[in-house]
Amino acid sequence: MERKTTPLATRMRPERIEDIVGQDHLLGPSRALRRSLETGNLFSVIFWGPPGSGKTTIAKLIAQYSNCPFESFSAVLSGVKELREVIDSAKRTYRYERKPTILFVDEIHRFNKAQQDAFLPHVESGLIILIGATTQNPSFEIIPPLLSRARVMTLKPLHYKDMVIILNRAIEDKKRGLGDLNLEVERDALQVIVNISYGDARTALNNLESASYFVQPDKDNKRVVTRAAVALALNKKPLMYDKDGEEHYNLISALHKSMRGSDTQASLYWLYRMLEAGEDPLFIGRRLIRFASEDVGLADPKALEIALTAYQAWERVGPPEARLSLAQAVVYLATAPKSNSLYVAERSVTREIEESGPLPVPLHLRNAPTRLMKEMGYGKGYIYPHDHPDGRIRQEYFPQEVKKKIFYRPSGRAFEKEIRKKMTEKKKLEDSDK
């Protein structure tokens, strides 16, 4: 059978709000974006989310539901010149139809400050409704004036069950999908396709299409997609990864506990078990960052730096080079001195806040930018530590109700030994002033 020229991911793009999977926090009943589409009360928005989570699809649906002109371009391929052409077209449209133009900018974070500035007057005037899509944190990549004129909406990574729904639709759909191939996709084959697609629906659909056309019809004209066929079609030998996510959590637990137990060899083994099975390396990176604070903490302050650097290395370099950066971090964390004092402190202080509630800030610690505040006693009695020898003075920093609470108790190991020493010296100084 001749293969359709348009990629499956493009053909299967949802045509209704109800068909979008995994983003109910934005498009569920009574949610702001859903209501905006239904009422036609549009606003500029920056969609922030991982690849294949639905940013472009939602942008096109906004145009479809609003019946407004739609212009789309990529920040990779277009610049200010193309933007001027779009703005000129939008002005003509507004003059004759009194409608704003929806401007979808993919990878908007790739525009520099000057290029982003060019959007501002037209967003401000209502000439264009800007819809930006980015995989990067808008707080760091989008200029504040533009952020203040657009809402930021975060798309969640697609979960296993979401991906299965999307793939099954494509398998069954005879008009746009693969339904006319008479496919039978075995359960573990579907599982492999999902696991190696890292929550990216676009990648998963295109992987499914490749595997489906790789398999030849049998005597009954049925194409059976097996786990082995997926491995051959995609040139990848996948490891079993539990479809319900249990193995996912089992393996990360094994890595975490191996590092906590300072077993370098086991830590490397579990790291590469996950990488070879198709685990998202950034998920591993996030867990390493957590481990650096939870299990190493201030026993070795450099641990957090190492974990963050490994995460950034993957973001900037990617596979295969950055796999070794993750391994470097795992070995460092496994061999680092361990302390869970910060973790214990976190649980203790959050429990105290939950129990005692929002206690008022003592007057002497409050900011006093106005005369009225000063007259009310804000900031009165505050002692400036830098005006005293060694910068250490006796002063109360707690609300009265939780005075003398102790949350953080440094261990006597590695660098925390120095922290304990400094805390002890401060307490002796305070006691001597009594």
VEXDREN-2710 file (C-alpha; in Angstrom, 1 decimal):
% VEXDREN-2710
k/r/px/py/pz
1/MET/0.0/0.0/0.0
2/GLU/1.3/3.4/-0.9
3/ARG/2.4/5.5/2.0
4/LYS/0.6/8.9/2.5
5/THR/3.0/11.8/1.9
6/THR/1.9/13.9/4.9
7/PRO/3.4/12.7/8.2
8/LEU/1.0/10.9/10.5
9/ALA/1.5/13.4/13.3
10/THR/0.3/16.2/11.0
11/ARG/-2.7/14.2/9.7
12/MET/-3.8/13.3/13.2
13/ARG/-3.6/16.8/14.6
14/PRO/-6.8/17.3/16.7
15/GLU/-9.5/19.3/15.0
16/ARG/-11.6/20.0/18.2
17/ILE/-10.9/21.0/21.7
18/GLU/-12.4/17.8/23.0
19/ASP/-9.8/15.7/21.0
20/ILE/-6.8/17.3/22.8
21/VAL/-5.3/14.9/25.4
22/GLY/-3.4/15.6/28.6
23/GLN/-4.1/19.3/29.0
24/ASP/-7.3/19.4/31.0
25/HIS/-5.9/22.0/33.3
26/LEU/-6.1/24.4/30.4
27/LEU/-8.9/23.1/28.3
28/GLY/-11.2/21.4/30.8
29/PRO/-14.7/22.7/31.4
30/SER/-14.7/26.2/32.9
31/ARG/-10.9/26.6/32.5
32/ALA/-9.8/30.1/31.3
33/LEU/-8.5/29.0/27.9
34/ARG/-11.5/26.8/27.2
35/ARG/-13.8/29.7/28.1
36/SER/-11.8/32.1/25.9
37/LEU/-12.3/29.9/22.9
38/GLU/-16.0/29.4/23.5
39/THR/-16.7/33.1/24.1
40/GLY/-14.3/34.5/21.5
41/ASN/-12.7/36.7/24.2
42/LEU/-9.1/36.2/23.0
43/PHE/-5.9/37.2/24.7
44/SER/-2.2/37.0/23.9
45/VAL/-0.5/33.9/25.4
46/ILE/2.8/32.2/25.7
47/PHE/2.5/28.4/25.7
48/TRP/5.4/26.8/27.6
49/GLY/5.8/23.1/27.3
50/PRO/7.9/20.2/26.1
51/PRO/8.0/19.2/22.4
52/GLY/4.9/17.4/21.2
53/SER/2.7/18.4/24.0
54/GLY/0.2/20.4/21.8
55/LYS/1.4/24.0/21.6
56/THR/0.9/24.4/17.9
57/THR/-2.3/22.4/17.9
58/ILE/-3.9/24.6/20.5
59/ALA/-2.7/27.8/18.6
60/LYS/-4.4/26.6/15.4
61/LEU/-7.6/25.7/17.3
62/ILE/-7.7/29.2/18.8
63/ALA/-7.7/30.6/15.2
64/GLN/-10.3/28.1/14.1
65/TYR/-12.7/28.8/17.0
66/SER/-12.3/32.5/16.8
67/ASN/-12.6/32.8/13.0
68/CYS/-9.8/35.3/13.0
69/PRO/-7.0/35.5/10.4
70/PHE/-4.1/33.3/11.3
71/GLU/-0.4/33.9/10.5
72/SER/2.3/31.5/11.5
73/PHE/6.1/31.6/11.4
74/SER/9.0/30.1/13.1
75/ALA/11.6/32.2/15.0
76/VAL/14.3/30.0/13.5
77/LEU/13.4/30.9/9.9
78/SER/11.9/34.4/10.2
79/GLY/13.0/37.8/11.4
80/VAL/11.8/41.4/11.7
81/LYS/11.4/41.8/7.9
82/GLU/8.8/39.0/7.8
83/LEU/7.2/40.4/10.9
84/ARG/6.7/43.7/9.2
85/GLU/5.0/42.0/6.3
86/VAL/2.6/40.2/8.7
87/ILE/1.9/43.5/10.5
88/ASP/1.1/45.2/7.2
89/SER/-1.3/42.4/6.3
90/ALA/-2.9/42.6/9.7
91/LYS/-3.5/46.3/9.3
92/ARG/-5.2/45.7/6.0
93/THR/-7.4/43.0/7.5
94/TYR/-8.3/45.1/10.5
95/ARG/-9.2/48.0/8.2
96/TYR/-11.7/46.0/6.2
97/GLU/-12.9/43.3/8.6
98/ARG/-12.3/44.9/12.1
99/LYS/-10.7/41.7/13.3
100/PRO/-7.3/41.2/14.9
101/THR/-4.8/38.8/13.4
102/ILE/-3.7/35.8/15.4
103/LEU/0.1/35.6/15.1
104/PHE/1.6/32.3/16.1
105/VAL/5.3/32.4/16.7
106/ASP/7.0/29.0/17.2
107/GLU/10.1/28.9/19.3
108/ILE/9.6/32.5/20.3
109/HIS/12.5/32.3/22.7
110/ARG/14.9/32.3/19.8
111/PHE/14.0/36.0/19.0
112/ASN/16.4/38.4/20.6
113/LYS/15.4/41.4/22.8
114/ALA/15.1/43.8/19.8
115/GLN/13.0/41.4/17.8
116/GLN/10.7/40.7/20.7
117/ASP/10.3/44.5/21.2
118/ALA/8.9/44.7/17.7
119/PHE/5.8/42.8/18.9
120/LEU/4.9/45.2/21.7
121/PRO/3.1/48.1/20.1
122/HIS/0.9/45.7/18.0
123/VAL/0.0/43.5/20.9
124/GLU/-0.7/46.6/23.0
125/SER/-3.0/48.1/20.3
126/GLY/-4.9/44.8/19.8
127/LEU/-3.9/44.6/16.1
128/ILE/-2.5/41.2/16.8
129/ILE/-3.2/38.4/19.2
130/LEU/0.2/36.9/19.9
131/ILE/0.5/33.2/20.6
132/GLY/4.1/32.2/21.3
133/ALA/5.3/28.7/21.8
134/THR/8.5/27.8/23.7
135/THR/10.2/24.9/25.3
136/GLN/12.3/27.3/27.5
137/ASN/11.3/29.0/30.7
138/PRO/9.6/32.3/29.6
139/SER/10.8/34.1/32.7
140/PHE/14.4/33.8/31.4
141/GLU/13.8/33.9/27.6
142/ILE/11.0/36.4/27.1
143/ILE/11.4/40.1/27.8
144/PRO/9.3/41.4/30.8
145/PRO/7.3/44.0/28.7
146/LEU/6.1/41.2/26.5
147/LEU/5.4/38.9/29.4
148/SER/3.3/41.6/31.0
149/ARG/1.1/41.8/27.9
150/ALA/0.6/38.0/27.6
151/ARG/-0.5/35.2/29.8
152/VAL/1.9/32.3/30.3
153/MET/0.2/28.9/30.2
154/THR/2.2/25.8/30.9
155/LEU/1.5/22.6/29.0
156/LYS/2.2/19.4/30.9
157/PRO/4.3/16.5/29.5
158/LEU/2.0/13.8/28.1
159/HIS/1.7/10.7/30.4
160/TYR/1.8/7.1/29.2
161/LYS/-2.0/6.8/29.1
162/ASP/-2.3/10.0/27.1
163/MET/0.2/8.7/24.6
164/VAL/-1.6/5.4/24.3
165/ILE/-4.9/7.2/23.6
166/ILE/-3.3/9.2/20.8
167/LEU/-1.6/6.2/19.2
168/ASN/-4.8/4.1/19.3
169/ARG/-6.7/6.8/17.6
170/ALA/-4.2/6.8/14.8
171/ILE/-4.3/3.0/14.5
172/GLU/-8.1/3.0/14.2
173/ASP/-8.7/6.1/12.1
174/LYS/-9.2/5.1/8.5
175/LYS/-9.5/8.6/7.1
176/ARG/-6.5/10.4/8.6
177/GLY/-4.7/7.6/10.4
178/LEU/-3.5/4.1/9.7
179/GLY/-6.9/2.4/9.9
180/ASP/-6.7/1.2/6.3
181/LEU/-3.5/-0.8/6.9
182/ASN/-5.4/-3.5/8.9
183/LEU/-3.0/-3.1/11.8
184/GLU/-2.5/-5.1/14.9
185/VAL/0.0/-3.4/17.3
186/GLU/1.0/-5.7/20.1
187/ARG/0.8/-4.4/23.6
188/ASP/4.5/-4.4/24.3
189/ALA/5.3/-2.9/20.9
190/LEU/3.0/0.0/21.7
191/GLN/4.7/0.3/25.1
192/VAL/8.1/0.5/23.4
193/ILE/7.0/3.3/21.0
194/VAL/5.7/5.3/23.9
195/ASN/8.8/4.8/26.0
196/ILE/11.2/5.9/23.4
197/SER/9.2/9.0/22.4
198/TYR/9.8/10.8/25.7
199/GLY/6.2/12.1/26.0
200/ASP/6.4/13.7/22.6
201/ALA/3.2/12.9/20.7
202/ARG/4.6/14.0/17.4
203/THR/7.6/11.6/17.7
204/ALA/5.4/8.8/18.9
205/LEU/3.0/9.1/16.0
206/ASN/5.8/9.2/13.5
207/ASN/7.5/6.2/15.1
208/LEU/4.3/4.3/14.9
209/GLU/4.0/5.1/11.2
210/SER/7.5/4.0/10.5
211/ALA/7.0/0.7/12.3
212/SER/3.6/0.1/10.6
213/TYR/5.0/0.5/7.1
214/PHE/8.1/-1.5/7.9
215/VAL/5.9/-4.6/8.7
216/GLN/4.7/-6.5/5.6
217/PRO/1.1/-7.8/5.4
218/ASP/0.6/-11.5/6.1
219/LYS/-1.6/-13.9/4.1
220/ASP/-4.7/-12.3/5.6
221/ASN/-3.5/-8.9/4.7
222/LYS/-2.9/-8.0/8.3
223/ARG/0.2/-6.1/9.5
224/VAL/1.3/-7.2/13.0
225/VAL/3.6/-4.8/14.7
226/THR/5.7/-6.6/17.3
227/ARG/8.3/-5.4/19.7
228/ALA/11.0/-6.8/17.5
229/ALA/9.6/-5.0/14.5
230/VAL/9.7/-1.7/16.3
231/ALA/13.4/-2.3/17.2
232/LEU/14.3/-3.1/13.6
233/ALA/12.2/-0.3/12.1
234/LEU/13.5/2.4/14.4
235/ASN/17.0/0.9/14.6
236/LYS/16.8/0.7/18.4
237/LYS/16.9/-2.2/20.8
238/PRO/14.6/-1.2/23.6
239/LEU/14.7/-2.5/27.2
240/MET/11.5/-3.4/28.9
241/TYR/9.9/-0.5/30.7
242/ASP/6.7/-1.1/32.6
243/LYS/3.7/0.5/30.8
244/ASP/2.1/1.6/34.0
245/GLY/5.2/3.4/35.2
246/GLU/6.1/1.0/38.0
247/GLU/9.5/0.1/36.5
248/HIS/10.1/3.8/35.9
249/TYR/9.8/4.5/39.6
250/ASN/11.6/1.3/40.5
251/LEU/14.7/2.2/38.5
252/ILE/14.9/5.8/39.7
253/SER/14.5/4.5/43.3
254/ALA/17.3/2.0/42.7
255/LEU/19.6/4.8/41.4
256/HIS/18.7/7.1/44.3
257/LYS/19.3/4.5/47.0
258/SER/22.5/3.3/45.4
259/MET/23.9/6.9/45.4
260/ARG/22.7/7.3/49.0
261/GLY/24.5/4.2/49.9
262/SER/27.7/5.5/48.1
263/ASP/27.8/2.5/45.8
264/THR/29.4/4.0/42.6
265/GLN/29.2/0.8/40.5
266/ALA/25.5/0.2/41.2
267/SER/24.7/3.9/40.7
268/LEU/26.2/3.8/37.2
269/TYR/24.4/0.5/36.4
270/TRP/21.0/1.9/37.2
271/LEU/21.7/5.2/35.4
272/TYR/22.5/3.4/32.2
273/ARG/19.6/1.0/32.7
274/MET/17.3/4.0/32.5
275/LEU/19.1/5.7/29.6
276/GLU/19.1/2.5/27.5
277/ALA/15.4/1.9/28.2
278/GLY/14.6/5.4/26.8
279/GLU/14.0/7.3/30.1
280/ASP/14.0/11.1/29.7
281/PRO/17.5/12.2/30.6
282/LEU/16.2/15.5/32.0
283/PHE/14.0/13.6/34.4
284/ILE/17.1/11.8/35.7
285/GLY/18.8/15.2/35.8
286/ARG/16.1/16.7/38.0
287/ARG/16.3/13.8/40.4
288/LEU/20.1/14.3/40.6
289/ILE/19.5/17.9/41.5
290/ARG/17.1/16.9/44.2
291/PHE/19.5/14.2/45.5
292/ALA/22.3/16.8/45.7
293/SER/20.2/18.8/48.2
294/GLU/18.3/16.0/49.9
295/ASP/21.1/13.4/50.5
296/VAL/24.3/15.4/50.2
297/GLY/23.2/18.9/51.2
298/LEU/25.8/21.1/52.8
299/ALA/28.1/18.2/53.6
300/ASP/29.4/19.1/50.1
301/PRO/28.0/22.3/48.6
302/LYS/29.6/21.6/45.3
303/ALA/27.3/18.6/44.7
304/LEU/24.4/20.9/43.7
305/GLU/26.7/22.7/41.2
306/ILE/27.8/19.4/39.7
307/ALA/24.2/18.2/39.3
308/LEU/23.0/21.4/37.8
309/THR/25.9/21.4/35.3
310/ALA/25.0/17.9/34.2
311/TYR/21.4/19.0/33.6
312/GLN/22.5/22.0/31.6
313/ALA/25.0/19.9/29.6
314/TRP/22.1/17.7/28.5
315/GLU/20.0/20.7/27.6
316/ARG/22.8/22.3/25.5
317/VAL/24.6/19.4/24.0
318/GLY/22.2/16.4/24.1
319/PRO/23.0/12.8/23.2
320/PRO/25.3/11.0/23.0
321/GLU/27.9/13.4/24.5
322/ALA/25.9/14.5/27.5
323/ARG/25.2/11.0/28.7
324/LEU/28.7/11.1/30.1
325/SER/27.9/14.3/31.9
326/LEU/25.1/12.5/33.8
327/ALA/27.5/9.7/34.6
328/GLN/30.0/12.2/35.9
329/ALA/27.4/13.7/38.2
330/VAL/26.2/10.3/39.4
331/VAL/29.7/9.2/40.4
332/TYR/30.3/12.5/42.2
333/LEU/27.1/12.3/44.1
334/ALA/27.6/8.6/45.0
335/THR/31.1/9.3/46.4
336/ALA/30.2/12.6/48.1
337/PRO/29.8/12.9/51.9
338/LYS/26.1/12.5/52.9
339/SER/23.8/14.6/55.0
340/ASN/20.0/14.8/55.1
341/SER/20.0/17.7/57.5
342/LEU/18.5/20.1/55.0
343/TYR/15.7/17.6/54.1
344/VAL/14.9/17.2/57.8
345/ALA/14.9/21.0/58.2
346/GLU/12.5/21.4/55.3
347/ARG/10.0/19.0/56.8
348/SER/10.3/20.6/60.2
349/VAL/9.9/24.2/59.1
350/THR/7.0/23.5/56.7
351/ARG/5.2/21.6/59.5
352/GLU/5.7/24.6/61.8
353/ILE/4.4/27.0/59.3
354/GLU/1.4/24.8/58.7
355/GLU/0.6/24.6/62.4
356/SER/1.3/28.3/63.4
357/GLY/0.0/29.9/60.3
358/PRO/1.0/33.3/58.8
359/LEU/2.5/35.0/61.9
360/PRO/3.1/38.7/61.4
361/VAL/6.6/39.9/60.7
362/PRO/8.1/41.7/63.8
363/LEU/8.1/45.5/63.5
364/HIS/11.8/45.9/63.6
365/LEU/12.3/43.6/60.6
366/ARG/9.7/45.3/58.4
367/ASN/10.5/47.5/55.5
368/ALA/9.7/51.2/56.0
369/PRO/9.7/53.0/52.6
370/THR/7.2/55.6/53.6
371/ARG/6.9/58.2/56.4
372/LEU/3.6/56.6/57.6
373/MET/5.3/53.2/58.0
374/LYS/8.1/54.7/60.0
375/GLU/5.6/56.5/62.2
376/MET/3.9/53.1/62.8
377/GLY/7.2/51.7/64.0
378/TYR/8.2/49.8/60.9
379/GLY/12.0/49.1/61.1
380/LYS/12.3/50.7/64.5
381/GLY/15.0/49.1/66.6
382/TYR/16.6/47.1/63.8
383/ILE/20.4/46.7/64.4
384/TYR/22.5/46.7/61.3
385/PRO/25.1/43.9/61.7
386/HIS/27.7/45.5/59.4
387/ASP/28.1/48.3/61.9
388/HIS/29.5/45.8/64.5
389/PRO/32.7/43.8/64.8
390/ASP/32.6/40.5/62.9
391/GLY/29.1/41.4/61.7
392/ARG/27.5/39.4/64.6
393/ILE/25.0/40.9/66.9
394/ARG/22.3/39.7/69.3
395/GLN/18.9/40.3/67.6
396/GLU/15.7/38.4/67.4
397/TYR/14.6/37.4/63.9
398/PHE/11.7/35.1/64.7
399/PRO/8.0/36.0/65.4
400/GLN/7.6/35.8/69.1
401/GLU/5.3/32.8/68.9
402/VAL/8.0/30.6/67.4
403/LYS/11.0/32.1/69.2
404/LYS/14.0/29.7/69.6
405/LYS/12.7/27.1/67.2
406/ILE/15.5/24.9/65.7
407/PHE/14.9/23.5/62.2
408/TYR/18.3/22.9/60.8
409/ARG/20.8/20.7/62.7
410/PRO/23.9/20.2/60.7
411/SER/25.6/16.9/60.9
412/GLY/29.2/16.6/62.0
413/ARG/30.3/15.4/58.6
414/ALA/32.5/17.2/56.0
415/PHE/31.6/20.8/55.3
416/GLU/28.6/20.7/57.7
417/LYS/31.2/20.3/60.5
418/GLU/32.2/23.9/59.7
419/ILE/28.7/25.1/59.6
420/ARG/28.0/23.6/63.0
421/LYS/31.0/25.3/64.3
422/LYS/29.9/28.7/63.1
423/MET/26.4/28.2/64.4
424/THR/27.8/27.2/67.8
425/GLU/30.0/30.3/67.9
426/LYS/27.0/32.5/67.1
427/LYS/25.0/30.9/69.9
428/LYS/27.8/31.4/72.4
429/LEU/28.0/35.1/71.4
430/GLU/24.3/35.5/72.0
431/ASP/24.4/33.7/75.3
432/SER/27.3/35.9/76.5
433/ASP/25.2/39.0/75.8
434/LYS/22.3/37.9/78.0
END
